């Protein structure tokens, strides 16, 4: 299959999306049409896909909460957001779509989200739907900040949502691994690792000395949760559970989110977290050894499937709870009290039950496709290996990563250039340590609520809000995925493909020459060693 022909065909599909454009009205579309939707995390991976989809189905207004970051103002970040290729189709169909976005300065790390009184008043009087996609997703984030952003930020947003005059829906996007110490993860709330409100009070009272001590002992403190991200997500779910007695809330728990399948652009991603980072590292010839069980199921989910699930689950929540009234007895002395049977539905947005795929298959598909579209800027050819043995992994890490890095950096020093490969591998190994827990763990996720939701969607909604993972052919998906990583992460145009293929052929010749030299040296060493101890007699 010719990649350029495939890409051209895919590009035409991006611009048309004809099947969807024939559909102008469905129950889910009508629910969101002309609504005012508040979105957090709108500049993130899932957030910007939510914004694009909502604008495409004609919401009246989006209230986008955002903050200055990395030297850019809130407005500059918003301009960057809408210059993304994600909004390419929308710009063609509706050039003035940005007029429907109201930008509001906010920061989840601050109390009350750092919102001004005027902004809170506007939200309370105008918002009808809240989609909470923001969180600090760094696995190694300090516990204090992770709690401030993920737990307190969500609590304060829910406090504002309580006051919204015409609130119809609140959707919280969590993670399927929020309760990862469990082997079987059902679509239900679990007992939190600590009481969320007490943890908020703890971090608010922290001084620098206490925080420094906590950072040193955090792994013991949060055990058996492997990192502060999933730990704070578990805490946050309990906050959501309590408010769910009063508010129409849905929780969507995606597993490992990867590039889009179809919409608005197939194979699009903007980050190298999780599996995206692993596949990009393998394709660039950087990652050559990983500590992972190849036979493990990789519960991966394309980002557009997650977005469709969020919007469909939101509609279903409204349908089921639109007649609800707040329960005054759920409050006591100003404190929320949870009850035994929560009213909030949880949707595990996962693939393991319906369309499982192993890490072995992922690497196989990725390497096969990568032969047709190698990145020109790669460090080396793809030569990926895995092991389940921790000690072998540490040995191979030295052989495959650190020694080549040392040689390359030495060469760079000789030619008076900045050595950088060893630093790169320090980051790679830190990243590998972080994801090791999830690559080698085994979980069973129930998803009966999601299956039931799919059955309740009309035929047209099943097209517009496709959330049936069984329809994905993984071989086809990975063709689009790897091409997307090359284009959107490696930033390599299709025009340099011939050069990239030629370069990889040259590197492959050098690779095998080095291997031959390497094994010849070892053979000579063994030969002379055996001869020296008298094992060989001529």
C-alpha positions in Angstrom: 0.0 0.0 0.0 1.4 3.4 -1.0 1.6 5.7 2.0 1.2 8.9 -0.1 -1.9 7.5 -1.8 -3.3 6.5 1.6 -2.5 9.9 3.1 -4.1 11.8 0.2 -7.3 9.7 0.6 -7.2 10.3 4.3 -6.9 14.0 3.7 -9.9 14.1 1.5 -11.8 12.2 4.2 -10.7 14.8 6.8 -12.2 17.6 4.7 -15.5 16.0 4.0 -16.6 13.7 6.7 -19.6 13.1 4.4 -21.3 10.5 6.4 -21.6 12.8 9.4 -22.5 15.9 7.4 -25.6 14.2 6.0 -26.9 14.0 9.6 -28.3 17.3 10.9 -30.3 16.2 13.9 -30.2 13.4 16.5 -31.3 13.2 20.1 -27.8 13.8 21.4 -27.2 16.7 19.0 -30.4 18.3 19.9 -29.5 18.1 23.6 -26.3 20.0 23.1 -27.5 22.4 20.4 -27.8 26.1 21.6 -26.5 25.2 25.0 -23.8 27.1 27.0 -21.1 24.7 27.9 -18.3 25.3 30.4 -15.1 23.3 29.7 -12.0 22.9 31.8 -8.8 21.5 30.3 -9.9 22.9 26.9 -6.3 23.4 25.8 -5.4 19.8 26.5 -5.6 16.7 24.3 -9.1 15.6 25.1 -10.3 19.2 25.9 -9.6 20.6 22.4 -11.3 17.6 20.8 -14.4 18.2 23.0 -14.4 21.9 22.0 -14.2 21.0 18.3 -17.0 18.5 18.4 -19.3 20.8 20.5 -18.8 23.7 18.1 -19.4 21.3 15.2 -22.8 20.3 16.6 -23.7 23.9 17.2 -23.6 24.7 20.9 -24.4 28.3 21.5 -21.4 29.2 23.6 -18.3 27.6 25.2 -16.9 29.1 28.3 -13.3 28.1 28.2 -11.3 28.2 31.5 -7.6 28.7 30.9 -4.5 30.2 32.5 -1.1 31.7 31.4 1.5 29.0 30.9 5.1 28.8 29.8 5.4 32.5 29.2 2.2 32.7 27.1 -0.8 34.7 28.1 -4.3 33.1 28.3 -5.2 34.8 25.0 -2.0 33.6 23.3 -2.7 30.0 24.4 -6.2 30.4 23.1 -4.9 31.6 19.7 -2.5 28.6 19.6 -5.4 26.3 20.4 -7.6 27.4 17.5 -4.7 27.5 15.0 -4.4 23.7 15.5 -5.1 21.4 12.6 -7.9 19.9 14.7 -10.1 22.9 13.8 -9.3 22.7 10.0 -12.7 21.3 9.0 -14.5 23.7 11.4 -12.8 26.7 9.9 -13.9 25.7 6.4 -17.5 25.1 7.4 -17.9 28.0 10.0 -15.1 30.6 9.8 -16.6 32.6 12.6 -16.8 29.7 15.1 -14.3 31.4 17.5 -17.0 34.1 18.3 -18.8 31.4 20.2 -15.9 30.9 22.6 -15.7 33.0 25.8 -12.3 32.9 27.3 -12.1 33.1 31.1 -9.0 33.4 33.2 -8.8 30.6 35.8 -6.3 28.3 37.5 -7.3 25.1 39.2 -4.3 25.3 41.5 -5.8 28.3 43.2 -8.8 28.4 45.6 -12.1 28.8 43.8 -10.2 28.1 40.6 -8.7 31.7 40.7 -12.0 33.0 39.2 -13.0 36.6 39.7 -16.4 37.3 41.3 -17.6 38.6 37.9 -16.5 35.4 36.1 -18.3 33.2 38.7 -21.4 35.3 38.4 -21.3 34.9 34.6 -20.9 31.1 34.9 -23.7 30.8 37.5 -26.1 32.7 35.3 -25.2 31.3 31.9 -23.6 27.9 32.0 -25.9 24.9 31.5 -23.4 22.1 31.1 -20.0 21.5 32.7 -17.4 19.2 31.2 -14.5 18.8 33.6 -11.5 17.6 31.6 -8.7 19.4 33.4 -6.2 17.6 35.7 -2.5 17.5 36.4 -1.6 14.3 34.5 2.1 14.2 35.5 2.7 10.9 37.3 5.6 12.4 39.3 3.9 15.6 40.4 4.4 16.7 44.0 1.5 15.5 46.2 0.6 19.1 47.3 0.1 20.4 43.8 -1.6 17.2 42.6 -4.2 17.6 45.4 -4.6 21.3 44.9 -5.3 20.9 41.1 -7.1 17.5 40.9 -9.0 17.3 44.2 -9.5 20.8 45.5 -9.9 22.2 42.0 -12.7 19.7 41.3 -14.4 20.3 44.6 -14.4 24.1 44.1 -15.8 23.6 40.5 -18.6 21.5 42.0 -19.3 24.2 44.5 -19.8 26.6 41.7 -21.8 24.1 39.8 -24.2 23.8 42.8 -25.0 27.5 42.3 -25.6 27.4 38.5 -29.1 28.5 37.9 -29.9 26.2 35.0 -27.5 23.3 35.4 -28.4 20.3 33.3 -25.3 18.2 33.5 -21.8 17.8 35.0 -19.4 15.3 33.4 -16.2 14.4 35.2 -13.4 12.7 33.2 -11.4 10.5 35.4 -9.2 7.5 34.5 -9.8 3.8 34.4 -6.8 3.4 36.7 -8.1 5.6 39.6 -8.6 2.4 41.6 -5.7 0.4 40.1 -4.9 -1.4 43.4 -8.0 -3.4 42.6 -7.7 -6.3 40.0 -11.3 -6.1 39.0 -12.5 -2.5 38.3 -16.3 -2.2 38.2 -18.4 0.8 37.1 -18.8 1.9 40.7 -17.3 4.1 43.4 -14.6 2.7 45.7 -13.5 3.6 49.1 -11.0 6.4 48.7 -7.4 6.0 50.0 -8.0 8.9 52.4 -10.8 11.4 53.2 -10.6 14.0 50.4 -11.5 17.0 52.6 -8.8 16.1 55.2 -6.2 15.8 52.4 -7.1 19.2 51.1 -6.8 20.7 54.6 -3.4 18.9 55.0 -1.8 20.4 51.9 -3.3 23.8 52.6 -1.5 23.7 56.0 1.8 22.5 54.6 4.9 24.7 55.1 8.0 24.2 52.9 9.7 21.9 55.4 6.7 19.6 55.7 6.2 19.6 51.9 9.9 18.7 51.4 9.5 15.8 53.8 6.3 14.7 52.2 8.0 14.6 48.7 10.7 12.3 50.0 8.2 9.9 51.6 5.3 10.2 49.2 5.6 6.7 47.7 5.1 5.2 51.1 2.3 7.6 51.9 0.2 6.8 48.8 1.0 3.1 48.6 -0.5 0.9 47.1 -1.3 3.6 44.5 1.8 3.9 42.2 1.8 7.7 41.7 0.2 10.9 42.8 -1.9 11.2 39.6 -4.0 8.0 40.2 -4.0 8.6 43.9 -5.6 12.0 43.6 -8.0 10.7 40.9 -9.2 8.2 43.5 -9.7 11.0 46.0 -11.5 13.2 43.5 -13.9 10.4 42.5 -15.1 10.4 46.1 -15.7 14.2 46.0 -17.7 13.7 42.8 -19.7 10.8 44.4 -20.8 13.1 47.3 -21.9 15.9 45.0 -23.6 13.4 42.7 -26.4 13.1 45.3 -27.3 16.7 44.6 -26.3 17.2 41.0 -26.8 15.4 37.6 -23.3 14.0 37.3 -21.7 11.3 35.1 -18.1 10.0 35.4 -16.2 8.7 32.4 -13.1 6.6 33.0 -11.0 6.2 29.9 -8.1 3.8 29.9 -4.8 4.6 28.0 -5.8 7.4 25.6 -4.1 7.4 22.3 -4.4 9.2 18.9 -7.8 9.7 17.2 -9.3 7.0 15.1 -11.4 9.1 12.7 -12.5 12.5 13.8 -11.9 15.3 13.3 -8.6 14.0 11.8 -7.4 10.3 11.9 -4.2 9.7 13.8 -4.0 13.1 15.5 -2.4 13.6 18.9 -0.5 16.4 20.5 1.4 14.7 23.3 4.0 11.9 24.0 2.4 10.7 27.2 1.9 7.0 27.8 1.8 4.7 24.7 2.3 7.7 22.4 5.7 8.3 23.9 6.6 4.6 23.7 5.7 4.2 20.1 7.3 7.5 19.1 10.5 6.4 21.0 10.6 3.1 19.2 10.0 4.6 15.8 12.8 7.2 16.4 15.2 4.4 17.3 15.5 5.7 20.8 13.8 3.0 22.8 15.4 -0.4 22.1 14.5 -2.3 25.3 11.5 -2.2 27.6 10.5 -4.0 30.7 7.1 -5.3 29.7 5.1 -8.5 29.3 4.3 -8.7 25.6 1.4 -10.9 26.2 -0.3 -8.4 28.5 -3.5 -6.7 27.1 -2.9 -3.0 26.4 -6.2 -1.3 27.2 -5.9 1.5 24.7 -8.7 3.8 23.6 -8.6 6.3 20.7 -9.3 9.9 21.9 -12.3 10.5 19.6 -14.0 7.4 21.1 -13.5 9.0 24.6 -15.0 12.4 23.4 -18.0 10.6 21.9 -18.5 8.6 25.1 -18.3 11.8 27.2 -21.0 13.5 25.1 -23.2 10.4 24.8 -23.0 9.7 28.6 -23.8 13.3 29.3 -27.0 13.1 27.2 -28.0 9.8 28.9 -27.4 11.4 32.4 -29.7 14.3 31.5 -32.4 11.9 30.2 -32.2 9.8 33.4 -32.0 12.6 35.9 -33.8 15.6 34.4 -36.7 15.1 36.8 -34.4 15.0 39.8 -34.4 17.5 42.6 -31.6 18.2 45.0 -31.9 16.1 48.2 -31.7 18.6 51.2 -31.1 15.7 53.5 -27.9 14.9 51.8 -26.4 18.0 53.6 -25.7 18.2 57.2 -24.2 21.3 58.9 -22.8 22.4 55.5 -20.9 19.1 54.9 -21.8 16.7 52.1 -22.6 13.2 53.3 -22.4 10.3 50.9 -25.0 7.5 50.9 -24.7 3.8 50.4 -26.0 3.7 46.8 -24.7 6.6 44.7 -26.9 8.0 42.0 -24.0 8.9 39.7 -23.3 6.5 36.8 -19.8 5.6 35.9 -18.8 4.6 32.4 -15.5 2.6 32.0 -14.4 3.7 28.6 -12.1 0.7 27.8 -11.3 -1.8 25.1 -10.1 -5.0 26.9 -13.5 -6.7 27.0 -14.7 -5.9 23.6 -11.7 -5.6 21.3 -8.5 -6.7 23.2 -5.0 -6.1 21.8 -1.7 -7.2 23.3 1.5 -5.2 23.5 3.0 -7.8 21.2 0.4 -6.9 18.5 0.9 -3.2 19.1 4.7 -3.4 18.5 4.1 -5.7 15.5 1.7 -3.4 13.8 3.8 -0.3 14.6 7.0 -1.8 13.3 5.4 -3.1 10.1 3.8 0.3 9.3 7.0 2.1 10.4 8.9 0.4 7.6 6.7 2.3 5.1 6.9 5.7 6.8 10.1 6.0 8.8 10.9 9.4 10.4 13.9 11.1 8.8 15.1 12.6 12.1 15.4 9.2 13.9 18.4 8.4 16.0 18.6 4.9 14.6 16.6 2.2 12.9 13.8 0.4 14.8 15.3 -2.5 16.8 12.8 -3.0 19.7 13.2 -5.7 22.4 11.3 -6.6 25.5 11.9 -8.7 28.6 9.9 -9.5 31.7 13.0 -10.0 33.8 13.9 -6.9 35.7 17.6 -7.8 36.0 17.9 -8.6 32.3 16.2 -5.3 31.6 18.8 -3.4 33.6 21.6 -5.2 31.8 20.1 -4.6 28.3 19.5 -1.0 29.2 23.3 -0.6 29.6 24.0 -2.4 26.3 21.3 -1.0 24.1 20.9 2.5 25.6 23.7 3.8 27.8 26.8 2.5 25.9 25.6 3.8 22.5 24.7 7.1 24.2 28.2 7.4 25.7 29.8 6.7 22.4 27.6 9.3 20.5 28.1 11.9 23.2 31.9 11.3 23.1 31.9 11.8 19.4 29.9 15.0 19.8 32.4 16.3 22.3 35.2 15.5 19.9 33.6 17.6 17.2 32.9 20.3 19.7 29.1 20.0 19.8 26.9 19.7 22.8 26.5 16.1 24.1 22.8 15.4 24.6 22.0 11.7 24.1 22.8 10.6 27.7 20.5 13.3 29.0 17.8 12.1 26.6 18.1 8.5 27.9 17.9 9.7 31.5 14.5 11.1 30.6 13.6 8.0 28.7 14.4 5.8 31.6 12.5 8.0 34.0 9.5 7.8 31.7 9.9 4.0 31.4 9.9 3.6 35.2 6.7 5.6 35.4 4.8 3.5 32.9 6.2 0.1 34.0 3.5 -0.4 36.6 0.8 -0.1 34.0 2.6 -2.1 31.3 3.0 -5.1 33.5 -0.1 -5.0 35.6 -3.2 -7.0 34.8 -6.8 -5.6 35.2 -10.3 -6.6 34.3 -12.6 -3.7 33.6 -16.4 -4.1 33.6 -18.2 -1.8 31.1 -21.8 -2.8 31.3 -23.0 0.8 31.6 -21.1 1.8 28.4 -22.6 -1.2 26.5 -26.0 -0.2 27.7 -25.4 3.4 26.6 -24.4 2.3 23.1 -27.7 0.4 22.8 -29.7 3.4 23.8 -28.2 5.6 21.1 -30.3 6.1 17.9 -28.8 4.8 14.6 -27.8 8.3 13.6 -26.3 9.0 17.1 -24.2 5.8 16.7 -22.7 7.4 13.7 -22.3 10.9 15.1 -21.1 9.7 18.5 -19.3 6.5 17.6 -18.2 4.9 20.9 -18.3 1.2 19.9 -14.7 0.0 20.1 -15.7 -3.3 18.4 -15.8 -1.5 15.1 -12.1 -0.7 15.2 -9.8 -2.9 13.1 -6.5 -2.5 14.9 -4.3 -3.2 11.8 -6.1 -0.3 10.0 -6.0 1.9 13.0 -2.2 1.5 13.5 -1.6 2.4 9.9 -3.3 5.8 10.6 -1.8 6.1 14.0 1.8 5.6 13.0 1.4 8.0 10.1 -0.2 10.5 12.5 2.7 10.3 14.9 5.1 10.9 12.1 3.2 14.0 11.0 2.0 15.5 14.3 4.7 14.5 16.8 7.8 14.2 14.6 6.6 17.1 12.5 7.7 15.5 9.3 6.0 16.3 6.0 5.1 13.6 3.5 7.4 15.2 1.0 10.6 14.0 2.8 9.4 10.4 2.8 11.7 9.2 0.0 14.7 10.8 1.8 13.7 9.2 5.1 13.4 5.7 3.5 16.8 6.1 1.8 18.4 7.2 5.0 16.9 4.3 6.9 18.3 1.9 4.3 21.7 3.4 4.8 21.4 3.2 8.6 20.3 -0.4 8.3 23.5 -1.3 6.4 25.6 0.4 9.1 23.5 -1.3 11.8 24.3 -4.8 10.5 27.9 -3.9 10.0 28.2 -2.8 13.6 26.4 -6.0 14.7 28.9 -8.1 12.7 31.8 -6.2 14.2 30.4 -6.5 17.7 29.8 -10.2 17.6 33.2 -10.8 15.8 34.9 -9.0 18.7 33.1 -11.2 21.3 33.9 -14.3 19.3 37.6 -13.4 19.2 37.6 -12.7 22.9 36.0 -16.0 23.7 38.4 -17.8 21.3 41.5 -16.3 22.9 40.1 -16.9 26.4 39.4 -20.5 25.7 42.9 -20.9 24.1 44.5 -19.3 27.2 42.9 -21.7 29.6 43.7 -24.7 27.4 40.2 -25.5 26.2 41.4 -25.3 22.6 44.3 -27.5 21.4 45.7 -27.3 17.8 
